[in-house]
Amino acid sequence: MLVLSSCSGVRFAYNNADLYLRWQANSYFGFEDEQDDELHARVAAFTAWHRKYALPDYVRVAEDAARRLERGISRQDLVWGYDSFQAQVRVSLRAAAAEIADLLDRLGPEQIARFERRIAEENRKFTKDYLSGTVEERRKRRLQRNLERLEDWFGSLSDAQAEHVRRYSERAPLIEQMRDRERRRLQAAFLEIVRARQAKARLPNFAAHWDRDREPGYAAAVKAQREEYFDLLLELDKTWSPVQRADAVERFRDYAADFRTLASR
Protein backbone atom coordinates (compact mmCIF):
# COMPACT_ATOMS: atom_id res chain seq x y z
CA MET A 1 0.00 0.00 0.00
CA LEU A 2 1.08 3.55 -0.76
CA VAL A 3 -0.83 5.28 2.01
CA LEU A 4 1.23 7.71 4.07
CA SER A 5 0.86 7.22 7.82
CA SER A 6 0.28 9.98 10.33
CA CYS A 7 4.01 9.96 11.06
CA SER A 8 4.83 10.23 7.35
CA GLY A 9 7.91 11.69 5.77
CA VAL A 10 5.85 14.71 4.76
CA ARG A 11 5.49 15.90 8.33
CA PHE A 12 9.06 15.01 9.22
CA ALA A 13 10.42 16.90 6.21
CA TYR A 14 8.26 19.95 6.83
CA ASN A 15 9.02 20.08 10.53
CA ASN A 16 12.72 20.02 9.66
CA ALA A 17 12.46 22.43 6.74
CA ASP A 18 14.27 25.22 8.59
CA LEU A 19 17.31 23.03 9.17
CA TYR A 20 17.30 21.70 5.61
CA LEU A 21 16.99 25.12 3.98
CA ARG A 22 19.76 26.55 6.16
CA TRP A 23 21.97 23.58 5.33
CA GLN A 24 21.31 24.01 1.62
CA ALA A 25 21.98 27.76 1.71
CA ASN A 26 25.21 27.22 3.60
CA SER A 27 26.33 24.54 1.18
CA TYR A 28 26.03 27.12 -1.61
CA PHE A 29 27.31 30.25 0.12
CA GLY A 30 28.99 29.36 3.42
CA PHE A 31 27.21 31.80 5.74
CA GLU A 32 28.94 32.29 9.09
CA ASP A 33 28.46 34.11 12.38
CA GLU A 34 26.06 37.08 12.04
CA GLN A 35 25.13 36.05 8.49
CA ASP A 36 24.16 32.58 9.69
CA ASP A 37 22.06 34.09 12.47
CA GLU A 38 20.31 36.30 9.94
CA LEU A 39 19.83 33.34 7.60
CA HIS A 40 18.18 31.44 10.44
CA ALA A 41 15.75 34.29 11.08
CA ARG A 42 14.92 34.73 7.40
CA VAL A 43 14.36 31.02 6.81
CA ALA A 44 12.10 30.89 9.87
CA ALA A 45 10.13 33.86 8.54
CA PHE A 46 9.68 32.17 5.16
CA THR A 47 8.54 28.84 6.63
CA ALA A 48 6.08 30.70 8.89
CA TRP A 49 4.70 32.47 5.80
CA HIS A 50 4.52 29.16 3.94
CA ARG A 51 2.68 27.47 6.80
CA LYS A 52 0.10 30.28 6.99
CA TYR A 53 -0.51 31.02 3.32
CA ALA A 54 0.73 28.15 1.14
CA LEU A 55 -0.28 25.04 3.08
CA PRO A 56 -4.03 25.83 3.07
CA ASP A 57 -3.86 25.94 -0.73
CA TYR A 58 -1.97 22.62 -0.72
CA VAL A 59 -4.87 21.13 1.24
CA ARG A 60 -7.38 22.36 -1.31
CA VAL A 61 -5.36 21.12 -4.30
CA ALA A 62 -4.65 17.68 -2.78
CA GLU A 63 -8.32 17.15 -1.91
CA ASP A 64 -9.44 18.26 -5.35
CA ALA A 65 -6.84 16.00 -6.99
CA ALA A 66 -8.16 13.04 -4.98
CA ARG A 67 -11.72 13.69 -6.17
CA ARG A 68 -10.67 14.02 -9.79
CA LEU A 69 -8.57 10.87 -9.74
CA GLU A 70 -11.31 8.91 -7.97
CA ARG A 71 -13.83 9.60 -10.75
CA GLY A 72 -11.27 9.24 -13.57
CA ILE A 73 -9.17 12.02 -15.04
CA SER A 74 -9.57 14.11 -18.17
CA ARG A 75 -7.07 16.28 -20.02
CA GLN A 76 -8.68 19.29 -18.35
CA ASP A 77 -7.86 17.74 -14.97
CA LEU A 78 -4.21 17.35 -15.95
CA VAL A 79 -4.01 20.94 -17.18
CA TRP A 80 -5.61 22.06 -13.90
CA GLY A 81 -3.06 20.05 -11.91
CA TYR A 82 -0.11 21.43 -13.85
CA ASP A 83 -1.36 25.01 -13.62
CA SER A 84 -2.07 24.66 -9.89
CA PHE A 85 1.44 23.37 -9.26
CA GLN A 86 3.01 26.14 -11.33
CA ALA A 87 1.02 28.80 -9.50
CA GLN A 88 2.08 27.46 -6.11
CA VAL A 89 5.73 27.31 -7.13
CA ARG A 90 5.71 30.88 -8.43
CA VAL A 91 4.13 32.31 -5.27
CA SER A 92 6.50 30.42 -2.97
CA LEU A 93 9.61 31.27 -4.97
CA ARG A 94 8.70 34.95 -4.98
CA ALA A 95 8.20 34.92 -1.21
CA ALA A 96 11.45 33.04 -0.58
CA ALA A 97 13.41 35.34 -2.88
CA ALA A 98 12.01 38.45 -1.22
CA GLU A 99 13.00 37.10 2.19
CA ILE A 100 16.59 36.17 1.28
CA ALA A 101 17.40 38.94 -1.23
CA ASP A 102 18.85 41.49 1.18
CA LEU A 103 21.27 38.90 2.55
CA LEU A 104 22.35 37.94 -0.98
CA ASP A 105 23.11 41.59 -1.75
CA ARG A 106 25.78 41.45 0.95
CA LEU A 107 27.63 38.35 -0.23
CA GLY A 108 31.40 38.54 -0.35
CA PRO A 109 33.51 37.59 -3.40
CA GLU A 110 34.57 34.30 -1.79
CA GLN A 111 30.91 33.36 -1.20
CA ILE A 112 30.03 34.04 -4.82
CA ALA A 113 33.03 31.95 -5.90
CA ARG A 114 31.82 29.15 -3.63
CA PHE A 115 28.41 29.27 -5.32
CA GLU A 116 30.06 29.07 -8.77
CA ARG A 117 32.01 25.98 -7.71
CA ARG A 118 28.85 24.35 -6.37
CA ILE A 119 26.82 24.89 -9.52
CA ALA A 120 29.74 23.63 -11.61
CA GLU A 121 29.54 20.38 -9.60
CA GLU A 122 25.79 20.20 -10.17
CA ASN A 123 26.25 20.77 -13.89
CA ARG A 124 28.72 17.90 -14.08
CA LYS A 125 26.25 15.66 -12.27
CA PHE A 126 23.44 16.72 -14.62
CA THR A 127 25.63 15.84 -17.60
CA LYS A 128 26.37 12.42 -16.14
CA ASP A 129 22.75 11.66 -15.21
CA TYR A 130 20.94 13.05 -18.25
CA LEU A 131 23.31 13.68 -21.16
CA SER A 132 25.76 10.79 -21.11
CA GLY A 133 25.34 7.72 -23.27
CA THR A 134 23.53 7.02 -26.50
CA VAL A 135 20.01 8.14 -27.28
CA GLU A 136 18.82 4.61 -26.53
CA GLU A 137 20.55 4.61 -23.15
CA ARG A 138 19.05 7.99 -22.26
CA ARG A 139 15.58 6.78 -23.19
CA LYS A 140 16.06 3.68 -21.03
CA ARG A 141 17.02 5.84 -18.06
CA ARG A 142 13.95 8.00 -18.61
CA LEU A 143 11.80 4.89 -18.84
CA GLN A 144 13.14 3.66 -15.51
CA ARG A 145 12.54 7.02 -13.82
CA ASN A 146 8.95 7.11 -15.04
CA LEU A 147 8.27 3.53 -14.00
CA GLU A 148 9.59 4.23 -10.51
CA ARG A 149 7.56 7.43 -10.20
CA LEU A 150 4.31 5.79 -11.26
CA GLU A 151 4.86 2.68 -9.11
CA ASP A 152 5.49 4.93 -6.12
CA TRP A 153 1.92 6.20 -6.52
CA PHE A 154 0.02 3.23 -7.93
CA GLY A 155 2.00 0.17 -6.88
CA SER A 156 3.47 -2.40 -9.23
CA LEU A 157 2.45 -1.89 -12.84
CA SER A 158 1.16 -4.70 -15.00
CA ASP A 159 3.08 -5.66 -18.13
CA ALA A 160 0.48 -3.86 -20.23
CA GLN A 161 0.76 -0.71 -18.12
CA ALA A 162 4.55 -0.81 -18.30
CA GLU A 163 4.25 -1.11 -22.08
CA HIS A 164 2.32 2.17 -22.19
CA VAL A 165 5.19 3.80 -20.32
CA ARG A 166 7.75 2.26 -22.68
CA ARG A 167 5.92 3.61 -25.71
CA TYR A 168 5.80 7.06 -24.14
CA SER A 169 9.56 6.92 -23.59
CA GLU A 170 10.06 6.05 -27.24
CA ARG A 171 7.88 8.81 -28.67
CA ALA A 172 8.40 11.76 -26.31
CA PRO A 173 11.19 14.16 -27.31
CA LEU A 174 14.48 14.09 -25.46
CA ILE A 175 15.04 17.68 -24.37
CA GLU A 176 17.82 17.37 -21.80
CA GLN A 177 20.41 19.21 -23.92
CA MET A 178 18.08 22.19 -24.23
CA ARG A 179 17.25 21.85 -20.56
CA ASP A 180 20.96 21.99 -19.76
CA ARG A 181 21.33 25.22 -21.73
CA GLU A 182 18.31 26.67 -19.91
CA ARG A 183 19.75 25.75 -16.52
CA ARG A 184 23.02 27.46 -17.38
CA ARG A 185 21.15 30.54 -18.62
CA LEU A 186 19.33 30.82 -15.32
CA GLN A 187 22.52 30.29 -13.36
CA ALA A 188 24.26 33.06 -15.30
CA ALA A 189 21.29 35.42 -14.84
CA PHE A 190 21.22 34.74 -11.10
CA LEU A 191 24.95 35.40 -10.80
CA GLU A 192 24.59 38.66 -12.70
CA ILE A 193 21.90 39.80 -10.24
CA VAL A 194 24.01 38.83 -7.23
CA ARG A 195 27.22 40.39 -8.55
CA ALA A 196 25.35 43.62 -9.26
CA ARG A 197 23.92 43.55 -5.72
CA GLN A 198 20.42 43.87 -7.16
CA ALA A 199 18.78 40.84 -5.55
CA LYS A 200 16.40 42.94 -3.47
CA ALA A 201 15.23 44.82 -6.55
CA ARG A 202 15.20 42.02 -9.12
CA LEU A 203 15.31 38.56 -7.58
CA PRO A 204 11.64 38.09 -6.53
CA ASN A 205 10.35 38.76 -10.03
CA PHE A 206 13.15 36.69 -11.59
CA ALA A 207 12.37 33.75 -9.28
CA ALA A 208 8.63 33.87 -9.93
CA HIS A 209 9.09 34.03 -13.72
CA TRP A 210 12.11 31.81 -14.25
CA ASP A 211 10.66 30.57 -17.55
CA ARG A 212 9.91 33.97 -19.08
CA ASP A 213 12.95 34.21 -21.38
CA ARG A 214 13.26 30.62 -22.51
CA GLU A 215 14.49 30.06 -26.04
CA PRO A 216 11.43 29.42 -28.25
CA GLY A 217 12.63 25.97 -29.29
CA TYR A 218 12.98 24.84 -25.69
CA ALA A 219 9.60 26.27 -24.70
CA ALA A 220 7.97 24.37 -27.57
CA ALA A 221 9.82 21.16 -26.67
CA VAL A 222 8.76 21.39 -23.01
CA LYS A 223 5.15 21.80 -24.07
CA ALA A 224 5.37 18.88 -26.50
CA GLN A 225 6.88 16.61 -23.84
CA ARG A 226 4.20 17.65 -21.35
CA GLU A 227 1.43 16.87 -23.83
CA GLU A 228 2.96 13.44 -24.49
CA TYR A 229 3.06 12.77 -20.74
CA PHE A 230 -0.57 13.83 -20.43
CA ASP A 231 -1.39 11.33 -23.18
CA LEU A 232 0.39 8.63 -21.19
CA LEU A 233 -1.51 9.43 -17.99
CA LEU A 234 -4.83 9.40 -19.84
CA GLU A 235 -3.99 5.99 -21.35
CA LEU A 236 -3.01 4.61 -17.96
CA ASP A 237 -6.11 6.01 -16.26
CA LYS A 238 -8.19 3.58 -18.30
CA THR A 239 -6.15 0.65 -16.98
CA TRP A 240 -5.84 1.24 -13.22
CA SER A 241 -7.24 -1.53 -11.06
CA PRO A 242 -9.58 -0.53 -8.22
CA VAL A 243 -6.73 -1.12 -5.76
CA GLN A 244 -4.25 0.96 -7.73
CA ARG A 245 -6.68 3.87 -8.04
CA ALA A 246 -7.71 3.65 -4.39
CA ASP A 247 -4.08 3.70 -3.23
CA ALA A 248 -3.31 6.87 -5.18
CA VAL A 249 -6.55 8.58 -4.12
CA GLU A 250 -5.89 7.75 -0.49
CA ARG A 251 -2.37 9.08 -0.78
CA PHE A 252 -3.62 12.44 -2.02
CA ARG A 253 -6.08 12.55 0.89
CA ASP A 254 -3.36 11.66 3.33
CA TYR A 255 -1.23 14.50 1.95
CA ALA A 256 -4.19 16.83 2.46
CA ALA A 257 -4.55 15.67 6.06
CA ASP A 258 -0.84 16.19 6.68
CA PHE A 259 -0.91 19.67 5.16
CA ARG A 260 -3.99 20.59 7.22
CA THR A 261 -2.31 19.45 10.43
CA LEU A 262 0.90 21.32 9.63
CA ALA A 263 -0.99 24.50 8.75
CA SER A 264 -2.79 24.48 12.08
CA ARG A 265 0.41 24.56 14.15
Residue, then its C-alpha position, 0 to 999 in steps of 0.5 A: m500500500l502507498v498510504l502515508s501514515s500519520c508519522s509520514g515523511v511529509r510531516f518530518a520533512y516539513n518540521n525540519a524544513d528550517l534546518y534543511l533550507r539553512w543547510q542548503a543555503n550554507s552549502y552554496f554560500g557558506f554563511e557564518d556568524e552574524q550572516d548565519d544568524e540572519l539566515h536562520a531568522r529569514v528562513a524561519a520567517f519564510t517557513a512561517w509564511h509558507r505554513k500560513y498562506a501556502l499550506p491551506d492551498y496545498v490542502r485544497v489542491a490535494e483534496d481536489a486532486a483526490r476527487r478528480l482521480e477517484r472519478g477518472i481524469s480528463r485532459q482538463d484535470l491534468v491541465w488544472g493540476y499542472d497550472s495549480f502546481q506552477a502557480q504554487v511554485r511561483v508564489s512560494l519562490r517569490a516569497a522566498a526570494a524576497e526574504i533572502a534577497d537582502l542577505l544575498d546583496r551582501l555576499g562577499p567575493e569568496q561566497i560568490a566563488r563558492f556558489e560558482r564551484r557548487i553549480a559547476e559540480e551540479n552541472r557535471k552531475f546533470t551531464k552524467d545523469y541526463l546527457s551521457g550515453t547514447v540516445e537509446e541509453r538515455r531513453k532507457r534511463r527516462l523509462q526507468r525514472n517514469l516507471e519508478r515514479l508511477e509505481d510509487w503512486f500506484g503500486s506495481l504496474s502490469d506488463a500492459q501498463a509498463e508497455h504504455v510507459r515504454r511507448y511514451s519513452e520512445r515517442a516523447p522528445l528528449i530535451e535534456q540538452m536544451r534543458d541543460r542550456e536553460r539551466r546554465r542561462l538561469q545560473a548566469a542570470f542569477l549570478e549577474i543579479v548577485r554580482a550587481r547587488q540587485a537581488k532585493a530589486r530584481l530577484p523576486n520577479f526573476a524567481a517567480h518568472w524563471d521561464r519567461d525568457r526561454e528560447p522558443g525551441y525549448a519552450a515548444a519542446v517542453k510543451a510537446q513533452r508535457e502533452e505526451y506525458f498527459d497522453l500517457l496518464l490518460e492511457l493509464d487512467k483507463t487501466w488502473s485496477p480498483v486497488q491501484r486507483a484507491d491507493a493513489v486517491e488515499r495518498f492524495r487525501d493523506y497528503a491533504a490531512d498532513f498539510r492541514t495538520l501542519a498548517s494548524r500549528 
